Amino acid sequence: MLRIVVLVSGSGTLLQALLDATADPAYGAEIVAVAADRKSAYGLVRAEQAGVAHFAHPYRKGEDRQRWDAELTDLVDAHTPDLVVSAGFMKLVGPTFLARFGGRMINTHPALLPSFPGMHGVADALAYGVKVTGATIFQVDEGIDTGQILAQQAIPVLDDDTEESLHERVKVVERALLIDVVGRLANAHGAGD
C-alpha cells in the first residue's frame, strides 16, 4: 500500500475524495495522516470521522519560518509516508521539507500550469479572459507551481462564469485528476514491491 500524508488548510474536499478512493483496498493507497496549518480546518474533522491520524501545525506571522518547516517535516515524517499530497494546503513548504520529501510530494492547482500560478489561478484566468482553463496535478519543487506536470484537464470558461461558478467546476476536475494520479502512483508503487 502507498502510504499518504495529506496536507490541508480548509474544507478538505480534495481530502474527502482521497478518503473515499482509499476506502477501497484495491485502490492500493492508504491515508496514514492528515496535517493542517489551521486548527479550524474542516479537513481535520473529515480525518477524525474517517479514523485517520491528524494534527494541526499552525504558522503564526513573525514566527521562525525555517523552524516551522523543520517541525512540519518531522511531524509528517513520523508517519513514514511514501507520498505527501498537498490538497488545498495554503502554505509553501521550505527547503527542509523538500529535502526530505522532494520527488514524493504532489499538489493540485486550479488552472492549466504554467499559466496562472499562485493563489488566485481561477480569478486570474477569468480576469485575463481565457476561454479554456482547467486543473493541474504537479510534483512540488522549490518554485511556486513550477514542478513537473503529472496531469492536466481542460474545461471551458462559460460566458456567464463567476469566480465561484468556475472554481466549483474546476474543483470537480481537480478531484477526479487527483484520484487518477494517486491511483497511478499507488499502482506503480505496488508494482515496485
N, C-alpha and C positions, 0 to 999 in steps of 0.2 A: 504494500500500500504506500502511495505517495503521501508523506506527512506534510500538512499545510498549516502555516500560521497566517491568519488573515488580519490585516491592519485596517481599521475603520475609524471614521470621525463622526458619522451621522446616523441616519436611519438604518443603514445596513441592508438595503435591498439587494445589492450585489452579493453580500454575505449570505442572505437568505437563499438566493439562487444556488449558491455553492452548497449550503446546508442541505437543500432539497436534493441536489445531484449526488452528494456523498452519502445520502441515506441508503442508496443502492450499492451494496458491496461490489457489484460488477463494474461500477464506475472506476474503481481502482485507486481512490484517494480518500483520505480522512482529514478532517479539520481537527488538529490537536490543540489549538488555542486561538483565541481572538484577542487582539490588543487594540486599545483605543487611546487617542490623545486627549479625549474629553470624558470625564466621569459620567456625563449626561448622555453619551452616545447611545442611541437605542440599539445599535448593533450589539452592545454588551447584554442587553435584555434578551435579544434573539439567541445569543450564545448560551446564556443561562437556561433559557427554555429548551434548548437542544442538548443540554447536559455537557457543554463544551467548556473547558477551562478558559477563563477570561480575566483580563486585568486592564486597568487604566494607567497610563503613564503620561500625565499632562505636562506640557511645556508651558512655563509661565514666562511672560515677557520680561526680559532682562536677566533671565536665568542663563547659566553657562551652557551654551548650545552643544559644545563638544561633550560635556559630561552627560547631558540628557541623551545624546546619541549613543554614547558608550553604555549607559544604563539600559536603554531600549534594546541595544544589541544583546546584552547579557540576558535580559528578560525573555526575549524571543528565542535566543539560543538554548535556553533551559528546556525548551520543548522539542529540541533537535529536529527542526523542520528540514525537509528536502526542498521545499518551495515556500517563499513568502509572497503573499498576494496582497498588494495594496488595492483595497476595494473602497474607493472614496476616502482614502486617508489624506487629509489636507495639510500634512507636514512633509517637508523634504527630509529624507534620511541623509545622514552625513557620511564622511569617509570611513569612520569606524564600522558603521553598519554595512556599507557597501564592500568593505574589505572582507567581511565575514560572509555576506550573502550575495555578493556580486555574481551575476550569471544564474542566480537562483531566485531572483525577485522579478515579478511582473506587475504591471499596472494597467489600468484602463484609462481611456481618455475619450471625452465626448466630442471628438472631431476627427477628421482624417489627417493624422500627422503626416508630414511635418507642418501642415497648415494649422494655424490657431492653437499653438501650445499655450500652456499656462492655465490659470484657474478659471478662465472665462471662455472656454472653447465655443460653447453654444452661442453666447451673446456676441462674441467676436465674429463668428460665421454669419450670423444674422446681420450684424452691422456692416459687414463687408458686402453683403448682397449675393452670396453664393447661392446657386440653385441646387447644389448637392452638398451634403455633409455626411456625417456618419460617426462611427466609433472605431477605436483602435485599441488593440492589446499589444503592449510592447515590453521589452526587457528593460528594467531600470538601470540607468548608468548615472554618471556624475552630473549630467546636464538636466535641464528642465524639459521633460518629454522628448528626449533626443535618442533614446535607446533603440535597439534593433526592433523593427516592427515584426510582430509574430502573426497578426491577423488584422484585417480591416473589413468593414462592411459599410457600403454607402446607403444613404437614404435621401430622398428628395426633400428639399425645403419647399413647403407649400406657401402659396401667396398670402394666406391668412395666418401663417405661423406667428406665434408669440414665442418669446424665450421659453416660457413654461411648456407650451404645447410641443415645441420642437424637442426640448430636453426630455419630456416624457417618452417620445418616440425613440429618441437616441438611447435612453436607458433600457428599453426593451431589447434593442440590438446589442447593447453592451453586455447585458446579462447572458444572452444566447452565445455571444462570442466568447465570453469568459468561460462558460461551461464547456464549450468546444475545445478551447485552447488547453484548459486544465485537464480535460479528459485525454487529449492527445499526449500531454506531458506525463500523465499517470500511466498511459499505455506504454510509452517509451521507457518509463522508469521500471515498469513491471517486466518489460522485455529484457532489461539490463540485469535483472536479478538472477 
